[in-house]
Amino acid sequence: MNAPNPNDHIQNEWLGGYFYETLAGSRQGMLNYIYHNLRHLSDGLWVDAGANVGNHTVFFSAICDAHRVVAIEPVLDNLKVLRSNLQVNEIENVDVFDCAAGARSGRCSMAIVEGNNSGLHEVVDGDDTEVQSLDSIVANYPAPVRLIKIDVEDYNLPVLEGSIETLGRDHPVVFVECAETIELVQVNSFMVAQGYERVRGVVLNYTPTYVWEYKKTDD
C-alpha cells in the first residue's frame, strides 16, 4: 500500500503490515469479520461509503474478491492516495466516486476534524463538494448490492436515507460506525423500519461499528 503520511493512523497500520481494522484490540476488526463471514456475498456490488485512502476498498477487492466495489470519497487528498493504492495493487474492478453520499443530490463542504486522521472530516454547509444519494450512484449497476460499509462522521442517517431503494430491493448487509450511543439508537431505529435487525453480540473496531442484516419474512 502507498502510505505517504505515516502520521496518519490508517497508513501507519499499513507500515506495520496490516490492513486497518483487521485487528482492534479486545474487539474483532470489521475486515476480519467480513473475511470470515461474508465472502459468500462477493458475487455482487460492495459499497464503501467514506472510502478514505482505500483501506477497505482494496481489502474488499483484493482479499475478499468482491465482483465490483464502489468507493465514495469526497476529500481530494484522500482520493489521491486511494487512487494510487488501486494502481499499486493493480485493481481494476473499483469505481471511485469523488463526492459525498447523502440523502439527495446537492452540494456541501468538508471540514477537517483531526489533522492526523485522514478519516475525520465532517459534512458542513457549503458548495464546493458534490453530494449524491447512494441509490443514484448504484442505480445503473446490473449486479445487486450485497454489502454497504458506512463511516461518515455523524452523517449516517442522511447516507442511509439516500439508500432506501437499495436496502428495500437488494437487502445488503450494512456496517455503520456509531461512535456515540445516540447514533446507534438513531441508526437502529431507521434500519428496523426498513426490515432489518442488528446482529446481536457483534461490536467491531476501536470505534464501535455495528452490523445489520435484513430480516427475512415468510411471505
FIKOLZA-1660 file (N, C-alpha, C; in steps of 0.1 Angstrom, whole numbers, plus 5000, padded with zeros to 4 digits):
% residues 219
   i   px   py   pz ch aa at
   1 5008 4988 5000  A  M  N
   1 5000 5000 5000  A  M CA
   1 5009 5013 5000  A  M  C
   2 5004 5023 4993  A  N  N
   2 5011 5036 4993  A  N CA
   2 5007 5044 5006  A  N  C
   3 5017 5047 5014  A  A  N
   3 5014 5054 5027  A  A CA
   3 5023 5067 5027  A  A  C
   4 5018 5077 5021  A  P  N
   4 5026 5090 5020  A  P CA
   4 5026 5097 5034  A  P  C
   5 5017 5094 5043  A  N  N
   5 5016 5101 5056  A  N CA
   5 5017 5091 5067  A  N  C
   6 5029 5087 5072  A  P  N
   6 5030 5078 5083  A  P CA
   6 5024 5082 5096  A  P  C
   7 5021 5095 5097  A  N  N
   7 5015 5100 5109  A  N CA
   7 5000 5097 5110  A  N  C
   8 4994 5094 5098  A  D  N
   8 4980 5091 5097  A  D CA
   8 4978 5077 5103  A  D  C
   9 4969 5075 5112  A  H  N
   9 4968 5062 5119  A  H CA
   9 4964 5050 5110  A  H  C
  10 4957 5053 5099  A  I  N
  10 4954 5042 5090  A  I CA
  10 4967 5038 5082  A  I  C
  11 4974 5048 5077  A  Q  N
  11 4986 5045 5069  A  Q CA
  11 4997 5039 5078  A  Q  C
  12 4997 5043 5090  A  N  N
  12 5007 5038 5100  A  N CA
  12 5005 5023 5102  A  N  C
  13 4992 5019 5101  A  E  N
  13 4989 5004 5103  A  E CA
  13 4995 4996 5091  A  E  C
  14 4994 5002 5079  A  W  N
  14 4999 4996 5067  A  W CA
  14 5014 4993 5069  A  W  C
  15 5021 5003 5074  A  L  N
  15 5036 5002 5076  A  L CA
  15 5039 4990 5085  A  L  C
  16 5030 4987 5094  A  G  N
  16 5032 4975 5102  A  G CA
  16 5028 4962 5096  A  G  C
  17 5023 4963 5083  A  G  N
  17 5020 4951 5076  A  G CA
  17 5005 4946 5077  A  G  C
  18 4996 4955 5082  A  Y  N
  18 4982 4951 5084  A  Y CA
  18 4973 4961 5077  A  Y  C
  19 4962 4955 5072  A  F  N
  19 4951 4964 5069  A  F CA
  19 4945 4970 5082  A  F  C
  20 4941 4983 5081  A  Y  N
  20 4935 4989 5093  A  Y CA
  20 4921 4982 5095  A  Y  C
  21 4918 4980 5107  A  E  N
  21 4905 4974 5112  A  E CA
  21 4904 4959 5108  A  E  C
  22 4916 4952 5106  A  T  N
  22 4915 4938 5107  A  T CA
  22 4917 4933 5122  A  T  C
  23 4925 4941 5129  A  L  N
  23 4927 4939 5143  A  L CA
  23 4922 4951 5151  A  L  C
  24 4916 4949 5163  A  A  N
  24 4911 4961 5170  A  A CA
  24 4911 4958 5185  A  A  C
  25 4923 4955 5190  A  G  N
  25 4924 4953 5205  A  G CA
  25 4915 4942 5210  A  G  C
  26 4907 4945 5220  A  S  N
  26 4898 4934 5225  A  S CA
  26 4886 4931 5216  A  S  C
  27 4883 4940 5207  A  R  N
  27 4872 4938 5197  A  R CA
  27 4877 4932 5184  A  R  C
  28 4869 4924 5178  A  Q  N
  28 4872 4919 5164  A  Q CA
  28 4872 4931 5154  A  Q  C
  29 4882 4931 5145  A  G  N
  29 4882 4941 5135  A  G CA
  29 4871 4938 5124  A  G  C
  30 4865 4948 5118  A  M  N
  30 4855 4946 5109  A  M CA
  30 4859 4938 5097  A  M  C
  31 4871 4941 5092  A  L  N
  31 4876 4934 5080  A  L CA
  31 4878 4919 5082  A  L  C
  32 4883 4916 5094  A  N  N
  32 4884 4902 5098  A  N CA
  32 4870 4895 5099  A  N  C
  33 4860 4902 5104  A  Y  N
  33 4847 4897 5105  A  Y CA
  33 4841 4894 5090  A  Y  C
  34 4843 4904 5082  A  I  N
  34 4838 4902 5068  A  I CA
  34 4845 4891 5061  A  I  C
  35 4858 4890 5062  A  Y  N
  35 4866 4879 5056  A  Y CA
  35 4861 4865 5060  A  Y  C
  36 4858 4864 5073  A  H  N
  36 4854 4850 5077  A  H CA
  36 4839 4847 5076  A  H  C
  37 4831 4858 5074  A  N  N
  37 4817 4855 5075  A  N CA
  37 4809 4859 5062  A  N  C
  38 4815 4868 5054  A  L  N
  38 4806 4873 5043  A  L CA
  38 4812 4872 5029  A  L  C
  39 4823 4865 5027  A  R  N
  39 4829 4864 5014  A  R CA
  39 4819 4857 5004  A  R  C
  40 4809 4849 5009  A  H  N
  40 4800 4843 5000  A  H CA
  40 4791 4853 4993  A  H  C
  41 4792 4866 4997  A  L  N
  41 4784 4877 4991  A  L CA
  41 4792 4884 4980  A  L  C
  42 4804 4878 4976  A  S  N
  42 4813 4885 4967  A  S CA
  42 4808 4886 4953  A  S  C
  43 4797 4879 4950  A  D  N
  43 4792 4879 4936  A  D CA
  43 4785 4892 4932  A  D  C
  44 4783 4901 4942  A  G  N
  44 4776 4914 4939  A  G CA
  44 4785 4926 4940  A  G  C
  45 4778 4937 4943  A  L  N
  45 4784 4950 4944  A  L CA
  45 4786 4953 4959  A  L  C
  46 4798 4958 4963  A  W  N
  46 4801 4962 4976  A  W CA
  46 4804 4977 4976  A  W  C
  47 4798 4984 4986  A  V  N
  47 4799 4999 4986  A  V CA
  47 4807 5003 4998  A  V  C
  48 4817 5011 4996  A  D  N
  48 4825 5017 5006  A  D CA
  48 4822 5032 5007  A  D  C
  49 4812 5036 5016  A  A  N
  49 4808 5050 5017  A  A CA
  49 4817 5056 5028  A  A  C
  50 4825 5065 5024  A  G  N
  50 4836 5071 5033  A  G CA
  50 4848 5062 5031  A  G  C
  51 4853 5061 5018  A  A  N
  51 4863 5052 5015  A  A CA
  51 4877 5056 5019  A  A  C
  52 4878 5069 5022  A  N  N
  52 4891 5074 5028  A  N CA
  52 4902 5072 5018  A  N  C
  53 4913 5066 5023  A  V  N
  53 4925 5064 5015  A  V CA
  53 4926 5050 5008  A  V  C
  54 4915 5042 5009  A  G  N
  54 4913 5030 5002  A  G CA
  54 4916 5017 5010  A  G  C
  55 4917 5018 5023  A  N  N
  55 4920 5006 5031  A  N CA
  55 4909 4995 5029  A  N  C
  56 4897 4999 5031  A  H  N
  56 4886 4989 5030  A  H CA
  56 4883 4985 5015  A  H  C
  57 4884 4995 5006  A  T  N
  57 4882 4993 4992  A  T CA
  57 4891 4983 4987  A  T  C
  58 4904 4984 4990  A  V  N
  58 4914 4975 4985  A  V CA
  58 4912 4961 4991  A  V  C
  59 4908 4960 5004  A  F  N
  59 4906 4948 5010  A  F CA
  59 4894 4941 5004  A  F  C
  60 4883 4948 5001  A  F  N
  60 4871 4942 4995  A  F CA
  60 4875 4936 4982  A  F  C
  61 4883 4943 4974  A  S  N
  61 4886 4939 4960  A  S CA
  61 4896 4928 4960  A  S  C
  62 4908 4930 4967  A  A  N
  62 4919 4921 4965  A  A CA
  62 4919 4909 4975  A  A  C
  63 4913 4911 4986  A  I  N
  63 4913 4900 4996  A  I CA
  63 4900 4892 4996  A  I  C
  64 4888 4900 4995  A  C  N
  64 4875 4893 4995  A  C CA
  64 4870 4890 4981  A  C  C
  65 4877 4894 4971  A  D  N
  65 4873 4891 4957  A  D CA
  65 4859 4896 4954  A  D  C
  66 4855 4907 4959  A  A  N
  66 4842 4913 4955  A  A CA
  66 4841 4915 4940  A  A  C
  67 4829 4912 4934  A  H  N
  67 4827 4913 4920  A  H CA
  67 4830 4927 4915  A  H  C
  68 4825 4937 4922  A  R  N
  68 4828 4951 4919  A  R CA
  68 4826 4959 4932  A  R  C
  69 4834 4969 4933  A  V  N
  69 4834 4978 4945  A  V CA
  69 4832 4992 4941  A  V  C
  70 4823 4999 4948  A  V  N
  70 4820 5013 4946  A  V CA
  70 4826 5020 4958  A  V  C
  71 4836 5029 4956  A  A  N
  71 4842 5037 4966  A  A CA
  71 4838 5051 4965  A  A  C
  72 4832 5056 4976  A  I  N
  72 4827 5070 4977  A  I CA
  72 4835 5078 4986  A  I  C
  73 4842 5089 4981  A  E  N
  73 4851 5097 4990  A  E CA
  73 4851 5111 4985  A  E  C
  74 4848 5121 4993  A  P  N
  74 4847 5135 4988  A  P CA
  74 4860 5143 4991  A  P  C
  75 4870 5138 4998  A  V  N
  75 4881 5146 5002  A  V CA
  75 4893 5144 4992  A  V  C
  76 4897 5155 4986  A  L  N
  76 4907 5154 4975  A  L CA
  76 4920 5147 4979  A  L  C
  77 4925 5150 4990  A  D  N
  77 4938 5144 4994  A  D CA
  77 4936 5129 4996  A  D  C
  78 4925 5125 5002  A  N  N
  78 4922 5111 5004  A  N CA
  78 4921 5104 4990  A  N  C
  79 4914 5110 4981  A  L  N
  79 4912 5105 4968  A  L CA
  79 4925 5102 4961  A  L  C
  80 4935 5110 4962  A  K  N
  80 4948 5108 4956  A  K CA
  80 4954 5096 4961  A  K  C
  81 4954 5094 4974  A  V  N
  81 4960 5082 4980  A  V CA
  81 4952 5069 4976  A  V  C
  82 4939 5070 4977  A  L  N
  82 4930 5059 4973  A  L CA
  82 4933 5054 4959  A  L  C
  83 4934 5064 4949  A  R  N
  83 4936 5060 4935  A  R CA
  83 4950 5054 4934  A  R  C
  84 4960 5060 4941  A  S  N
  84 4973 5054 4940  A  S CA
  84 4974 5040 4945  A  S  C
  85 4966 5037 4955  A  N  N
  85 4966 5023 4961  A  N CA
  85 4959 5014 4952  A  N  C
  86 4949 5018 4944  A  L  N
  86 4943 5010 4934  A  L CA
  86 4953 5006 4923  A  L  C
  87 4961 5016 4919  A  Q  N
  87 4971 5014 4909  A  Q CA
  87 4982 5005 4914  A  Q  C
  88 4987 5008 4926  A  V  N
  88 4998 4999 4931  A  V CA
  88 4994 4985 4932  A  V  C
  89 4981 4982 4936  A  N  N
  89 4977 4969 4937  A  N CA
  89 4970 4963 4924  A  N  C
  90 4971 4971 4913  A  E  N
  90 4966 4966 4900  A  E CA
  90 4952 4962 4901  A  E  C
  91 4944 4971 4908  A  I  N
  91 4930 4968 4909  A  I CA
  91 4922 4975 4899  A  I  C
  92 4913 4968 4892  A  E  N
  92 4906 4974 4881  A  E CA
  92 4890 4972 4882  A  E  C
  93 4886 4966 4893  A  N  N
  93 4872 4964 4895  A  N CA
  93 4866 4974 4905  A  N  C
  94 4872 4985 4907  A  V  N
  94 4867 4995 4916  A  V CA
  94 4863 5008 4909  A  V  C
  95 4851 5013 4911  A  D  N
  95 4847 5026 4906  A  D CA
  95 4847 5037 4917  A  D  C
  96 4855 5047 4915  A  V  N
  96 4856 5058 4925  A  V CA
  96 4847 5069 4922  A  V  C
  97 4839 5073 4932  A  F  N
  97 4830 5085 4930  A  F CA
  97 4835 5096 4940  A  F  C
  98 4840 5107 4934  A  D  N
  98 4846 5118 4942  A  D CA
  98 4834 5127 4946  A  D  C
  99 4826 5123 4955  A  C  N
  99 4815 5130 4961  A  C CA
  99 4812 5126 4975  A  C  C
 100 4803 5133 4981  A  A  N
 100 4798 5128 4994  A  A CA
 100 4785 5120 4992  A  A  C
 101 4783 5111 5000  A  A  N
 101 4770 5104 5000  A  A CA
 101 4760 5111 5009  A  A  C
 102 4748 5112 5005  A  G  N
 102 4738 5119 5013  A  G CA
 102 4724 5115 5010  A  G  C
 103 4714 5122 5016  A  A  N
 103 4700 5118 5014  A  A CA
 103 4695 5121 5000  A  A  C
 104 4701 5131 4993  A  R  N
 104 4697 5135 4980  A  R CA
 104 4708 5143 4973  A  R  C
 105 4707 5145 4960  A  S  N
 105 4717 5153 4953  A  S CA
 105 4718 5167 4958  A  S  C
 106 4730 5173 4959  A  G  N
 106 4731 5187 4963  A  G CA
 106 4746 5190 4964  A  G  C
 107 4749 5200 4973  A  R  N
 107 4763 5204 4975  A  R CA
 107 4766 5206 4990  A  R  C
 108 4778 5204 4994  A  C  N
 108 4782 5206 5008  A  C CA
 108 4797 5210 5008  A  C  C
 109 4803 5212 5019  A  S  N
 109 4817 5213 5021  A  S CA
 109 4822 5203 5032  A  S  C
 110 4835 5200 5032  A  M  N
 110 4841 5191 5041  A  M CA
 110 4850 5198 5050  A  M  C
 111 4849 5196 5063  A  A  N
 111 4857 5203 5073  A  A CA
 111 4866 5193 5080  A  A  C
 112 4879 5196 5082  A  I  N
 112 4888 5187 5089  A  I CA
 112 4885 5187 5104  A  I  C
 113 4884 5175 5110  A  V  N
 113 4881 5174 5124  A  V CA
 113 4894 5171 5132  A  V  C
 114 4903 5163 5126  A  E  N
 114 4915 5160 5133  A  E CA
 114 4926 5159 5122  A  E  C
 115 4938 5165 5125  A  G  N
 115 4948 5167 5115  A  G CA
 115 4955 5154 5111  A  G  C
 116 4957 5144 5120  A  N  N
 116 4965 5132 5118  A  N CA
 116 4956 5120 5116  A  N  C
 117 4943 5123 5112  A  N  N
 117 4934 5112 5110  A  N CA
 117 4927 5115 5097  A  N  C
 118 4931 5109 5086  A  S  N
 118 4925 5112 5073  A  S CA
 118 4910 5110 5072  A  S  C
 119 4905 5101 5081  A  G  N
 119 4891 5098 5081  A  G CA
 119 4882 5108 5088  A  G  C
 120 4888 5117 5096  A  L  N
 120 4880 5126 5104  A  L CA
 120 4877 5139 5097  A  L  C
 121 4868 5139 5087  A  H  N
 121 4863 5151 5081  A  H CA
 121 4848 5150 5083  A  H  C
 122 4841 5161 5084  A  E  N
 122 4827 5161 5086  A  E CA
 122 4820 5170 5075  A  E  C
 123 4808 5167 5072  A  V  N
 123 4800 5175 5063  A  V CA
 123 4795 5188 5069  A  V  C
 124 4797 5199 5063  A  V  N
 124 4792 5212 5068  A  V CA
 124 4786 5219 5056  A  V  C
 125 4779 5230 5059  A  D  N
 125 4773 5238 5049  A  D CA
 125 4783 5244 5039  A  D  C
 126 4780 5244 5027  A  G  N
 126 4789 5249 5017  A  G CA
 126 4785 5244 5003  A  G  C
 127 4794 5247 4993  A  D  N
 127 4790 5243 4979  A  D CA
 127 4802 5238 4971  A  D  C
 128 4813 5234 4977  A  D  N
 128 4825 5230 4969  A  D CA
 128 4826 5215 4967  A  D  C
 129 4816 5207 4973  A  T  N
 129 4816 5193 4971  A  T CA
 129 4803 5188 4967  A  T  C
 130 4803 5179 4957  A  E  N
 130 4790 5173 4952  A  E CA
 130 4785 5163 4962  A  E  C
 131 4772 5162 4963  A  V  N
 131 4765 5152 4971  A  V CA
 131 4756 5144 4962  A  V  C
 132 4757 5130 4963  A  Q  N
 132 4748 5121 4956  A  Q CA
 132 4742 5111 4966  A  Q  C
 133 4730 5107 4963  A  S  N
 133 4725 5096 4971  A  S CA
 133 4731 5083 4967  A  S  C
 134 4732 5074 4976  A  L  N
 134 4737 5060 4973  A  L CA
 134 4729 5054 4963  A  L  C
 135 4715 5056 4964  A  D  N
 135 4706 5050 4954  A  D CA
 135 4710 5054 4940  A  D  C
 136 4712 5067 4938  A  S  N
 136 4715 5072 4925  A  S CA
 136 4729 5067 4920  A  S  C
 137 4738 5065 4929  A  I  N
 137 4752 5061 4925  A  I CA
 137 4751 5046 4920  A  I  C
 138 4744 5038 4926  A  V  N
 138 4743 5024 4922  A  V CA
 138 4732 5020 4912  A  V  C
 139 4725 5030 4908  A  A  N
 139 4713 5027 4900  A  A CA
 139 4715 5020 4887  A  A  C
 140 4727 5023 4881  A  N  N
 140 4729 5017 4868  A  N CA
 140 4738 5004 4868  A  N  C
 141 4740 4999 4879  A  Y  N
 141 4748 4986 4880  A  Y CA
 141 4739 4974 4879  A  Y  C
 142 4742 4965 4871  A  P  N
 142 4733 4953 4869  A  P CA
 142 4734 4944 4881  A  P  C
 143 4745 4943 4888  A  A  N
 143 4747 4934 4899  A  A CA
 143 4740 4940 4912  A  A  C
 144 4734 4931 4920  A  P  N
 144 4728 4936 4933  A  P CA
 144 4739 4941 4943  A  P  C
 145 4735 4950 4951  A  V  N
 145 4743 4955 4962  A  V CA
 145 4743 4944 4973  A  V  C
 146 4754 4939 4977  A  R  N
 146 4755 4928 4987  A  R CA
 146 4760 4933 5000  A  R  C
 147 4768 4944 5000  A  L  N
 147 4774 4949 5013  A  L CA
 147 4776 4964 5012  A  L  C
 148 4772 4971 5023  A  I  N
 148 4775 4985 5024  A  I CA
 148 4782 4988 5037  A  I  C
 149 4793 4995 5036  A  K  N
 149 4800 5000 5048  A  K CA
 149 4799 5015 5048  A  K  C
 150 4795 5020 5060  A  I  N
 150 4793 5035 5061  A  I CA
 150 4802 5040 5073  A  I  C
 151 4811 5049 5070  A  D  N
 151 4819 5055 5080  A  D CA
 151 4820 5070 5076  A  D  C
 152 4811 5078 5081  A  V  N
 152 4810 5092 5076  A  V CA
 152 4809 5103 5086  A  V  C
 153 4813 5100 5098  A  E  N
 153 4814 5110 5109  A  E CA
 153 4801 5118 5111  A  E  C
 154 4792 5113 5119  A  D  N
 154 4780 5119 5122  A  D CA
 154 4771 5122 5111  A  D  C
 155 4772 5115 5100  A  Y  N
 155 4763 5117 5088  A  Y CA
 155 4757 5105 5084  A  Y  C
 156 4755 5095 5093  A  N  N
 156 4750 5082 5090  A  N CA
 156 4736 5083 5084  A  N  C
 157 4727 5090 5091  A  L  N
 157 4713 5090 5087  A  L CA
 157 4711 5095 5073  A  L  C
 158 4717 5107 5069  A  P  N
 158 4715 5111 5055  A  P CA
 158 4719 5101 5045  A  P  C
 159 4730 5094 5048  A  V  N
 159 4735 5084 5039  A  V CA
 159 4725 5072 5038  A  V  C
 160 4720 5068 5049  A  L  N
 160 4710 5057 5049  A  L CA
 160 4697 5061 5042  A  L  C
 161 4693 5074 5045  A  E  N
 161 4681 5079 5038  A  E CA
 161 4682 5079 5023  A  E  C
 162 4694 5081 5018  A  G  N
 162 4697 5081 5004  A  G CA
 162 4699 5067 4999  A  G  C
 163 4697 5057 5007  A  S  N
 163 4699 5043 5003  A  S CA
 163 4686 5034 5004  A  S  C
 164 4675 5040 5007  A  I  N
 164 4663 5033 5010  A  I CA
 164 4659 5023 4999  A  I  C
 165 4660 5028 4986  A  E  N
 165 4656 5019 4975  A  E CA
 165 4665 5007 4974  A  E  C
 166 4678 5009 4976  A  T  N
 166 4688 4998 4976  A  T CA
 166 4685 4988 4987  A  T  C
 167 4683 4994 4999  A  L  N
 167 4680 4985 5011  A  L CA
 167 4668 4976 5008  A  L  C
 168 4657 4982 5003  A  G  N
 168 4645 4975 5000  A  G CA
 168 4646 4965 4989  A  G  C
 169 4654 4968 4979  A  R  N
 169 4655 4960 4967  A  R CA
 169 4665 4948 4969  A  R  C
 170 4677 4951 4974  A  D  N
 170 4688 4942 4974  A  D CA
 170 4691 4936 4988  A  D  C
 171 4686 4942 4998  A  H  N
 171 4688 4937 5012  A  H CA
 171 4703 4934 5015  A  H  C
 172 4712 4944 5013  A  P  N
 172 4726 4941 5016  A  P CA
 172 4728 4941 5031  A  P  C
 173 4739 4934 5035  A  V  N
 173 4744 4936 5049  A  V CA
 173 4750 4950 5050  A  V  C
 174 4747 4956 5061  A  V  N
 174 4751 4970 5063  A  V CA
 174 4760 4972 5076  A  V  C
 175 4771 4978 5074  A  F  N
 175 4780 4981 5086  A  F CA
 175 4780 4996 5087  A  F  C
 176 4778 5001 5100  A  V  N
 176 4778 5015 5103  A  V CA
 176 4786 5018 5115  A  V  C
 177 4795 5027 5114  A  E  N
 177 4802 5032 5126  A  E CA
 177 4794 5042 5134  A  E  C
 178 4792 5039 5147  A  C  N
 178 4784 5047 5156  A  C CA
 178 4792 5050 5168  A  C  C
 179 4799 5062 5168  A  A  N
 179 4808 5065 5179  A  A CA
 179 4800 5067 5192  A  A  C
 180 4788 5072 5192  A  E  N
 180 4780 5076 5204  A  E CA
 180 4768 5067 5204  A  E  C
 181 4763 5065 5216  A  T  N
 181 4750 5057 5218  A  T CA
 181 4739 5063 5211  A  T  C
 182 4737 5076 5210  A  I  N
 182 4726 5082 5203  A  I CA
 182 4726 5079 5189  A  I  C
 183 4738 5078 5183  A  E  N
 183 4739 5074 5169  A  E CA
 183 4734 5060 5166  A  E  C
 184 4738 5051 5175  A  L  N
 184 4734 5037 5174  A  L CA
 184 4718 5036 5175  A  L  C
 185 4713 5044 5185  A  V  N
 185 4698 5043 5186  A  V CA
 185 4691 5049 5174  A  V  C
 186 4696 5059 5168  A  Q  N
 186 4690 5065 5156  A  Q CA
 186 4691 5056 5144  A  Q  C
 187 4703 5051 5142  A  V  N
 187 4706 5042 5131  A  V CA
 187 4697 5029 5132  A  V  C
 188 4697 5023 5144  A  N  N
 188 4689 5011 5146  A  N CA
 188 4675 5013 5144  A  N  C
 189 4669 5024 5148  A  S  N
 189 4655 5028 5146  A  S CA
 189 4652 5028 5131  A  S  C
 190 4661 5035 5124  A  F  N
 190 4659 5036 5109  A  F CA
 190 4660 5022 5103  A  F  C
 191 4670 5014 5106  A  M  N
 191 4672 5001 5100  A  M CA
 191 4660 4992 5103  A  M  C
 192 4655 4992 5115  A  V  N
 192 4644 4984 5119  A  V CA
 192 4632 4987 5110  A  V  C
 193 4630 5000 5107  A  A  N
 193 4619 5005 5099  A  A CA
 193 4620 5000 5085  A  A  C
 194 4632 4996 5081  A  Q  N
 194 4635 4991 5067  A  Q CA
 194 4634 4976 5067  A  Q  C
 195 4631 4969 5078  A  G  N
 195 4630 4955 5078  A  G CA
 195 4643 4948 5083  A  G  C
 196 4652 4955 5088  A  Y  N
 196 4665 4950 5093  A  Y CA
 196 4665 4947 5108  A  Y  C
 197 4675 4939 5112  A  E  N
 197 4678 4938 5126  A  E CA
 197 4693 4938 5128  A  E  C
 198 4697 4943 5140  A  R  N
 198 4711 4943 5143  A  R CA
 198 4716 4930 5147  A  R  C
 199 4728 4926 5142  A  V  N
 199 4734 4913 5146  A  V CA
 199 4738 4914 5161  A  V  C
 200 4732 4907 5169  A  R  N
 200 4734 4908 5184  A  R CA
 200 4748 4903 5188  A  R  C
 201 4754 4909 5197  A  G  N
 201 4767 4905 5202  A  G CA
 201 4779 4908 5194  A  G  C
 202 4776 4915 5183  A  V  N
 202 4787 4919 5174  A  V CA
 202 4790 4934 5174  A  V  C
 203 4801 4938 5180  A  V  N
 203 4806 4951 5181  A  V CA
 203 4820 4951 5176  A  V  C
 204 4823 4958 5165  A  L  N
 204 4836 4957 5158  A  L CA
 204 4844 4970 5160  A  L  C
 205 4857 4969 5158  A  N  N
 205 4866 4981 5157  A  N CA
 205 4867 4989 5170  A  N  C
 206 4878 4997 5170  A  Y  N
 206 4880 5006 5182  A  Y CA
 206 4868 5015 5183  A  Y  C
 207 4864 5022 5173  A  T  N
 207 4852 5030 5173  A  T CA
 207 4841 5021 5170  A  T  C
 208 4831 5019 5179  A  P  N
 208 4821 5009 5177  A  P CA
 208 4814 5009 5163  A  P  C
 209 4814 4997 5157  A  T  N
 209 4808 4996 5144  A  T CA
 209 4799 4984 5145  A  T  C
 210 4787 4985 5140  A  Y  N
 210 4776 4975 5141  A  Y CA
 210 4772 4970 5128  A  Y  C
 211 4765 4958 5128  A  V  N
 211 4761 4951 5116  A  V CA
 211 4746 4949 5116  A  V  C
 212 4740 4952 5105  A  W  N
 212 4726 4950 5103  A  W CA
 212 4724 4941 5091  A  W  C
 213 4714 4931 5093  A  E  N
 213 4711 4922 5082  A  E CA
 213 4696 4922 5081  A  E  C
 214 4691 4920 5068  A  Y  N
 214 4677 4920 5065  A  Y CA
 214 4670 4909 5072  A  Y  C
 215 4659 4911 5078  A  K  N
 215 4651 4901 5085  A  K CA
 215 4642 4895 5075  A  K  C
 216 4644 4882 5071  A  K  N
 216 4636 4876 5061  A  K CA
 216 4622 4873 5067  A  K  C
 217 4612 4875 5058  A  T  N
 217 4598 4873 5061  A  T CA
 217 4593 4860 5055  A  T  C
 218 4582 4855 5059  A  D  N
 218 4577 4843 5054  A  D CA
 218 4567 4845 5042  A  D  C
 219 4565 4857 5037  A  D  N
 219 4556 4859 5026  A  D CA
 219 4561 4855 5013  A  D  C
% end
